[in-house]
Structure formats: structure tokens, C-alpha cells
Amino acid sequence: MSHIRTFFAGATTMAALLAAITTLSGASDPARRASFDEITVGRINIVEPDGTRRIIISNKAQFPGDFQQGKERPRPDRNSFAGMLFINEEGTENGGLIQKGSIGADGKIDAGLALSFDRFRQDQALQLISTDGASHQMTAIRINDVPHYSLTSMADMTRFGAEAGKLPEAEQRAYWKKLAEEGRLSQNRIWLGNTGSKNSTLQLKDAKGRTRMMLMVSADGKAEIQMLDEQGKVSKSITPESKD
């Protein structure tokens, strides 16, 4: 009997040990599900079963670069932001939410938030933006025409910036203008938001990004519809006082 008791005691201990290991390792549930009331982390990577990253939620310290076809590239311009990145099936970034907000030692505000959706393998096609700085505050919705990635890739945009940076300022403007005329740059087509003069406006633009119609309400409540020519000159204006 003593041998039997010893056997069962050992078996019970082993079973308890196996149960603990199973619980800790998640082997009892292939999906490794868990429930939490609260979780505190610096960064969360949401991935597909094959490891492809699809969403990254991160603090400022661990915020990633951008992703192009599975490869991450450095983005030092994002070092001051926390937020979320969206990544498509091929491992290319296709939008995100970034935000920051601080007051410097000089008392100046540096704050902003942007939610954006990108064209495939390209840049922002839809943006919701709010910025608050030392000189102005702006909130807007932007809808952009973005060239197909085969015409202008994100690598091309990096190259354009490097080439422009080597030119004198006057030549830089001509360089960017030529690329715009060739349809190789994104152009804002619709802009809805406030302005530095506290007007609220809806701007409708042509394929070259020139405002051709603007609906505006000024800070003092005056309403106006403006139609503009290619040079930005108002060709017709409609107000409550207009006769035609």
C-alpha cells in the first residue's frame, strides 16, 4: 500500500506541474487567448499567423519607421510622435494615426494629431489634421490626388528631396514645379477647414492643385462663394448682396 500511495502522490505532483506548465505556456489553447481588465505596454505589434505586421500601436520612444513591402525604413521625423500605423498584406504602410502635444521651456505649444489613409504603395490620399503651434491653430480635412506608384514611388520622393536639397532655393522651386507639371507629385484637390484669419473654407482645386472655387465664411460671419482663374485671381464672387 505504501508503494501505491507513493505512486499516486508522485503522479498527483506531476499532474499539477504539467497543468501549471500548460497554463503558463498556453498549450491548452492553441490560440493562446487571454483576458485582461487593463494592460500597460510600450508597444503592441498585431501580426498575421505568418508574422506579417498589420497594425503597430506604440509610444513615442518605440515608434517605428515606415514600411515598404515588408522592410522598415528609418523615419527620424517621427521621433516626437506616439500613435498607430496601418500596414497592408504585403507589408507596406497604408495609413496611420499620430499625435503629440507639449509646451516648450519658452512657453510655446507644439501639438498636433493626424489621421491618414494612403494610396497603395504611395502617400496620403485622405488626411484629417489638427495642429496647434506658436503662431496659429489649424484643423482641416484634405483629399489629395496621389500618382500611381509606378509613376512616382516613395523611393522616388526620397530621391526628389535629396536632389532638390542640392540646388539653390530659386532652382528648387523650378525643380518641384517641373515634377508637378509632369504629374509626379501629389496634389491637394479638396481642403475643408479653418484658416489663419479664422475664416472657415471649402476649397475645390484643379488637377494642378490650384483653387478654382471657394466657399467661405469669415470670422465676422460674412458668407461668400468665389470662383478663381488659373492665376488665383477671383473672376466672380457671390455674396448675399449679389444681384445675379
Backbone hydrogen bonds in HBPLUS format (Angstrom, degrees):
<---DONOR---> <-ACCEPTOR-->    atom                        ^
c    i                          cat <-CA-CA->   ^        H-A-AA   ^      H-
h    n   atom  resd res      DA  || num        DHA   H-A  angle D-A-AA Bond
n    s   type  num  typ     dist DA aas  dist angle  dist       angle   num
A0005-ARG N   A0001-MET O   2.82 MM   4  6.15 161.6  1.85 157.3 161.8     1
A0006-THR N   A0002-SER O   2.92 MM   4  6.08 156.9  1.98 143.2 149.9     2
A0007-PHE N   A0003-HIS O   2.88 MM   4  6.09 153.1  1.96 142.7 150.3     3
A0008-PHE N   A0004-ILE O   2.91 MM   4  6.23 166.8  1.93 155.4 157.9     4
A0009-ALA N   A0005-ARG O   2.87 MM   4  6.01 157.0  1.93 148.4 155.3     5
A0010-GLY N   A0006-THR O   2.95 MM   4  6.13 158.6  2.00 146.6 152.1     6
A0011-ALA N   A0007-PHE O   2.84 MM   4  6.09 156.9  1.89 150.0 157.4     7
A0012-THR N   A0008-PHE O   2.84 MM   4  5.97 155.6  1.90 146.8 153.1     8
A0013-THR N   A0009-ALA O   3.04 MM   4  6.27 158.7  2.09 144.9 150.3     9
A0014-MET N   A0010-GLY O   2.93 MM   4  6.15 161.7  1.96 150.6 155.6    10
A0015-ALA N   A0011-ALA O   2.87 MM   4  6.05 157.3  1.93 147.7 154.0    11
A0016-ALA N   A0012-THR O   2.98 MM   4  6.20 158.8  2.03 147.9 153.3    12
A0017-LEU N   A0013-THR O   2.99 MM   4  6.22 153.8  2.06 146.2 153.6    13
A0018-LEU N   A0014-MET O   2.87 MM   4  6.11 162.1  1.91 152.8 157.3    14
A0019-ALA N   A0015-ALA O   2.90 MM   4  6.09 155.8  1.96 147.4 154.3    15
A0020-ALA N   A0016-ALA O   3.03 MM   4  6.26 152.8  2.11 143.4 150.2    16
A0021-ILE N   A0017-LEU O   2.97 MM   4  6.27 161.0  2.01 151.2 156.3    17
A0022-THR N   A0018-LEU O   2.84 MM   4  6.00 161.3  1.88 149.5 155.2    18
A0023-THR N   A0019-ALA O   2.91 MM   4  6.10 156.3  1.97 144.8 151.0    19
A0024-LEU N   A0020-ALA O   2.97 MM   4  6.17 163.3  2.00 150.5 154.7    20
A0025-SER N   A0021-ILE O   2.86 MM   4  5.95 156.0  1.92 151.2 158.0    21
A0026-GLY N   A0022-THR O   2.96 MM   4  5.80 131.1  2.21 139.4 149.9    22
A0029-ASP N   A0026-GLY O   3.01 MM   3  5.57 159.5  2.06 116.7 123.1    23
A0032-ARG N   A0029-ASP O   2.80 MM   3  5.17 155.7  1.86 118.1 126.5    24
A0059-ASN N   A0042-GLY O   2.86 MM  17  5.50 141.2  2.01 172.2 174.0    25
A0044-ILE N   A0057-ILE O   2.76 MM  13  5.15 158.6  1.81 154.3 161.1    26
A0057-ILE N   A0044-ILE O   2.93 MM  13  5.15 164.5  1.96 153.0 157.5    27
A0046-ILE N   A0055-ILE O   2.80 MM   9  5.09 173.8  1.80 171.2 169.0    28
A0054-ARG N   A0046-ILE O   2.81 MM   8  5.77 176.2  1.82 165.6 164.3    29
A0055-ILE N   A0046-ILE O   3.34 MM   9  5.09 162.5  2.37 134.7 137.7    30
A0048-GLU N   A0052-THR O   2.82 MM   4  5.16 151.0  1.90 139.9 148.7    31
A0051-GLY N   A0048-GLU O   2.81 MM   3  5.19 162.6  1.84 120.9 124.9    32
A0087-ILE N   A0054-ARG O   2.74 MM  33  4.53 149.8  1.83 150.4 143.3    33
A0056-ILE N   A0085-LEU O   3.10 MM  29  5.20 154.8  2.17 139.0 145.9    34
A0085-LEU N   A0056-ILE O   2.87 MM  29  5.20 152.0  1.95 143.7 153.1    35
A0058-SER N   A0083-GLY O   2.90 MM  25  5.62 168.1  1.91 162.7 166.6    36
A0083-GLY N   A0058-SER O   3.05 MM  25  5.62 164.1  2.07 153.7 158.7    37
A0063-PHE N   A0060-LYS O   3.36 MM   3  5.20 171.4  2.37 104.4 106.6    38
A0066-ASP N   A0073-ARG O   3.05 MM   7  5.39 138.7  2.22 143.4 151.8    39
A0073-ARG N   A0066-ASP O   2.75 MM   7  5.39 162.3  1.78 158.5 164.5    40
A0093-GLU N   A0067-PHE O   2.83 MM  26  5.10 168.5  1.84 136.4 135.6    41
A0068-GLN N   A0071-LYS O   2.89 MM   3  5.30 161.4  1.92 150.2 153.5    42
A0071-LYS N   A0068-GLN O   3.07 MM   3  5.30 166.5  2.09 114.0 117.5    43
A0070-GLY N   A0091-GLY O   2.82 MM  21  4.09 169.8  1.83 108.1 109.0    44
A0078-ARG N   A0075-ARG O   2.94 MM   3  5.73 168.0  1.96 127.5 130.4    45
A0079-ASN N   A0076-PRO O   3.25 MM   3  5.43 164.9  2.27 114.1 114.5    46
A0081-PHE N   A0078-ARG O   3.14 MM   3  5.53 170.7  2.14 121.9 122.9    47
A0082-ALA N   A0099-GLN O   3.19 MM  17  5.68 167.7  2.20 155.9 158.1    48
A0099-GLN N   A0082-ALA O   2.92 MM  17  5.68 149.4  2.02 164.7 172.5    49
A0084-MET N   A0097-LEU O   2.69 MM  13  5.04 158.8  1.74 150.7 158.1    50
A0097-LEU N   A0084-MET O   2.74 MM  13  5.04 158.1  1.79 145.2 152.2    51
A0086-PHE N   A0095-GLY O   2.89 MM   9  5.20 173.8  1.90 137.8 135.7    52
A0094-ASN N   A0086-PHE O   2.91 MM   8  5.65 165.9  1.93 137.9 141.2    53
A0088-ASN N   A0092-THR O   2.86 MM   4  5.44 169.7  1.87 147.9 145.6    54
A0091-GLY N   A0088-ASN O   2.99 MM   3  5.39 160.5  2.03 114.9 120.4    55
A0118-ASP N   A0094-ASN O   3.06 MM  24  4.68 174.5  2.06 109.1 110.9    56
A0096-GLY N   A0116-SER O   2.99 MM  20  5.49 151.0  2.08 136.6 141.8    57
A0116-SER N   A0096-GLY O   2.91 MM  20  5.49 163.4  1.94 159.1 164.7    58
A0098-ILE N   A0114-ALA O   3.02 MM  16  5.51 158.5  2.07 151.8 157.6    59
A0114-ALA N   A0098-ILE O   2.97 MM  16  5.51 157.0  2.02 155.6 159.8    60
A0100-LYS N   A0112-GLY O   2.92 MM  12  5.51 154.1  1.99 160.8 163.1    61
A0112-GLY N   A0100-LYS O   3.01 MM  12  5.51 165.5  2.03 139.7 136.8    62
A0102-SER N   A0110-ASP O   3.06 MM   8  5.38 140.6  2.22 119.6 131.5    63
A0110-ASP N   A0102-SER O   2.86 MM   8  5.38 157.2  1.92 160.3 160.0    64
A0104-GLY N   A0108-LYS O   2.95 MM   4  5.42 162.5  1.98 151.9 150.8    65
A0107-GLY N   A0104-GLY O   2.85 MM   3  5.20 161.3  1.89 115.0 118.9    66
A0111-ALA N   A0132-ASP O   2.98 MM  21  5.10 159.3  2.02 156.4 159.6    67
A0132-ASP N   A0111-ALA O   2.92 MM  21  5.10 160.1  1.96 143.7 138.8    68
A0113-LEU N   A0130-SER O   2.78 MM  17  5.25 148.9  1.88 150.9 159.2    69
A0130-SER N   A0113-LEU O   2.86 MM  17  5.25 147.0  1.97 161.9 165.1    70
A0115-LEU N   A0128-LEU O   2.89 MM  13  5.10 158.1  1.94 146.4 153.6    71
A0128-LEU N   A0115-LEU O   2.82 MM  13  5.10 152.6  1.90 151.4 159.7    72
A0117-PHE N   A0126-LEU O   2.91 MM   9  5.24 149.7  2.00 150.6 156.2    73
A0125-ALA N   A0117-PHE O   2.79 MM   8  5.90 161.7  1.82 148.0 153.3    74
A0126-LEU N   A0117-PHE O   3.19 MM   9  5.24 154.6  2.26 147.4 151.3    75
A0119-ARG N   A0123-ASP O   2.91 MM   4  5.84 155.9  1.97 163.9 159.8    76
A0122-GLN N   A0119-ARG O   2.83 MM   3  4.99 147.2  1.94 140.5 132.8    77
A0144-ASN N   A0125-ALA O   2.89 MM  19  4.80 170.2  1.90 138.4 141.4    78
A0127-GLN N   A0142-ARG O   2.90 MM  15  5.06 155.9  1.95 151.8 155.2    79
A0142-ARG N   A0127-GLN O   2.88 MM  15  5.06 162.7  1.91 144.8 150.2    80
A0129-ILE N   A0140-ALA O   2.90 MM  11  5.35 171.6  1.91 163.0 165.7    81
A0140-ALA N   A0129-ILE O   2.87 MM  11  5.35 158.6  1.92 150.1 155.9    82
A0131-THR N   A0138-MET O   2.81 MM   7  5.34 162.9  1.83 159.0 165.0    83
A0138-MET N   A0131-THR O   2.97 MM   7  5.34 161.0  2.01 146.0 150.9    84
A0133-GLY N   A0136-HIS O   2.95 MM   3  5.54 171.5  1.95 160.7 163.4    85
A0194-ASN N   A0139-THR O   3.28 MM  55  6.12 149.4  2.38 157.6 165.1    86
A0141-ILE N   A0192-LEU O   2.78 MM  51  5.17 149.8  1.87 145.1 155.3    87
A0192-LEU N   A0141-ILE O   2.99 MM  51  5.17 162.5  2.02 152.0 156.9    88
A0143-ILE N   A0190-ILE O   2.98 MM  47  5.07 160.6  2.01 146.7 149.5    89
A0189-ARG N   A0143-ILE O   2.86 MM  46  5.83 165.6  1.88 153.7 158.6    90
A0190-ILE N   A0143-ILE O   3.16 MM  47  5.07 160.1  2.21 144.8 146.2    91
A0145-ASP N   A0187-GLN O   2.72 MM  42  5.13 167.6  1.73 161.1 159.7    92
A0187-GLN N   A0145-ASP O   2.87 MM  42  5.13 155.4  1.93 145.3 153.6    93
A0151-LEU N   A0148-HIS O   2.90 MM   3  5.47 148.9  2.00 116.9 126.0    94
A0152-THR N   A0148-HIS O   3.11 MM   4  6.43 165.1  2.14 158.0 162.2    95
A0156-ASP N   A0153-SER O   3.07 MM   3  4.96 119.2  2.46  90.6 105.6    96
A0157-MET N   A0153-SER O   3.10 MM   4  6.51 151.5  2.18 145.2 152.0    97
A0158-THR N   A0154-MET O   3.13 MM   4  6.46 151.7  2.22 143.0 149.8    98
A0159-ARG N   A0155-ALA O   2.98 MM   4  6.26 156.3  2.04 145.8 152.6    99
A0160-PHE N   A0156-ASP O   2.70 MM   4  6.01 158.0  1.74 157.2 163.8   100
A0161-GLY N   A0157-MET O   3.06 MM   4  6.24 162.1  2.09 145.6 149.5   101
A0162-ALA N   A0158-THR O   3.08 MM   4  6.36 154.9  2.15 145.4 152.1   102
A0163-GLU N   A0159-ARG O   2.89 MM   4  6.11 163.5  1.92 157.0 161.1   103
A0164-ALA N   A0160-PHE O   2.84 MM   4  6.01 163.6  1.87 154.1 158.9   104
A0165-GLY N   A0161-GLY O   3.00 MM   4  6.06 150.4  2.09 140.3 148.2   105
A0166-LYS N   A0163-GLU O   3.21 MM   3  5.51 151.9  2.30 104.9 112.9   106
A0167-LEU N   A0164-ALA O   3.00 MM   3  5.40 163.6  2.03 115.8 121.2   107
A0171-GLU N   A0168-PRO O   3.03 MM   3  5.34 118.5  2.42 105.7 120.7   108
A0172-GLN N   A0168-PRO O   2.88 MM   4  6.15 141.3  2.04 151.5 164.0   109
A0172-GLN N   A0169-GLU O   3.13 MM   3  4.98 123.1  2.47  91.0 106.0   110
A0173-ARG N   A0169-GLU O   3.27 MM   4  6.63 155.4  2.33 152.7 155.8   111
A0175-TYR N   A0171-GLU O   2.87 MM   4  6.05 151.5  1.95 146.2 154.6   112
A0176-TRP N   A0172-GLN O   2.97 MM   4  6.25 166.3  1.99 160.5 161.4   113
A0177-LYS N   A0173-ARG O   2.94 MM   4  6.06 152.7  2.02 143.8 152.3   114
A0178-LYS N   A0174-ALA O   3.01 MM   4  6.15 156.2  2.07 145.8 150.8   115
A0179-LEU N   A0175-TYR O   3.23 MM   4  6.55 159.8  2.27 147.0 151.9   116
A0180-ALA N   A0176-TRP O   2.94 MM   4  6.16 154.4  2.01 147.0 154.3   117
A0181-GLU N   A0177-LYS O   2.92 MM   4  6.18 156.9  1.98 149.8 155.8   118
A0182-GLU N   A0178-LYS O   3.07 MM   4  6.30 136.5  2.27 140.4 151.9   119
A0182-GLU N   A0179-LEU O   3.22 MM   3  5.07 128.7  2.50  90.8 104.2   120
A0184-ARG N   A0179-LEU O   3.03 MM   5  5.43 163.1  2.06 162.8 157.3   121
A0183-GLY N   A0180-ALA O   2.96 MM   3  5.10 157.7  2.01 106.6 112.9   122
A0205-LYS N   A0189-ARG O   2.81 MM  16  4.68 156.9  1.87 152.9 150.5   123
A0191-TRP N   A0203-GLN O   3.04 MM  12  5.07 155.4  2.10 143.2 149.1   124
A0203-GLN N   A0191-TRP O   2.80 MM  12  5.07 168.0  1.81 153.5 157.6   125
A0193-GLY N   A0201-THR O   3.06 MM   8  5.68 159.5  2.10 157.8 164.4   126
A0201-THR N   A0193-GLY O   2.86 MM   8  5.68 170.8  1.87 169.4 169.6   127
A0195-THR N   A0199-ASN O   2.90 MM   4  5.33 131.0  2.14 150.5 158.6   128
A0198-LYS N   A0195-THR O   2.89 MM   3  5.09 156.4  1.95 115.3 117.5   129
A0200-SER N   A0217-VAL O   2.94 MM  17  5.37 164.6  1.96 153.2 156.9   130
A0217-VAL N   A0200-SER O   2.95 MM  17  5.37 154.9  2.01 154.8 162.4   131
A0202-LEU N   A0215-LEU O   2.85 MM  13  5.09 148.3  1.95 146.0 154.5   132
A0215-LEU N   A0202-LEU O   2.92 MM  13  5.09 160.4  1.95 146.4 151.0   133
A0204-LEU N   A0213-MET O   2.85 MM   9  5.25 173.7  1.85 164.0 165.4   134
A0212-ARG N   A0204-LEU O   2.91 MM   8  6.05 168.9  1.92 155.1 157.9   135
A0213-MET N   A0204-LEU O   3.25 MM   9  5.25 153.8  2.32 149.4 149.9   136
A0206-ASP N   A0210-ARG O   2.93 MM   4  5.45 152.6  2.00 142.0 145.7   137
A0209-GLY N   A0206-ASP O   2.88 MM   3  5.33 159.8  1.92 121.9 123.6   138
A0228-LEU N   A0212-ARG O   2.86 MM  16  4.64 163.4  1.89 121.7 127.2   139
A0214-MET N   A0226-GLN O   2.82 MM  12  5.07 156.1  1.87 146.4 151.6   140
A0226-GLN N   A0214-MET O   2.79 MM  12  5.07 167.6  1.80 151.9 156.2   141
A0216-MET N   A0224-GLU O   2.86 MM   8  5.29 166.0  1.88 166.3 168.3   142
A0224-GLU N   A0216-MET O   2.85 MM   8  5.29 146.2  1.96 158.6 162.3   143
A0218-SER N   A0222-LYS O   2.87 MM   4  5.19 159.4  1.92 145.0 147.7   144
A0221-GLY N   A0218-SER O   2.93 MM   3  5.19 162.3  1.96 112.7 116.1   145
A0225-ILE N   A0238-ILE O   2.84 MM  13  5.00 155.4  1.90 145.0 153.0   146
A0238-ILE N   A0225-ILE O   2.78 MM  13  5.00 161.7  1.81 149.6 155.9   147
A0227-MET N   A0236-LYS O   2.85 MM   9  5.19 160.0  1.89 161.1 161.1   148
A0235-SER N   A0227-MET O   2.69 MM   8  5.70 150.6  1.78 148.4 158.9   149
A0236-LYS N   A0227-MET O   3.27 MM   9  5.19 154.3  2.34 141.9 141.2   150
A0229-ASP N   A0233-LYS O   2.88 MM   4  5.49 154.1  1.95 148.0 153.9   151
A0232-GLY N   A0229-ASP O   3.00 MM   3  5.32 163.2  2.03 113.7 118.3   152
A0242-SER N   A0239-THR O   2.93 MM   3  5.18 159.2  1.97 112.4 119.3   153
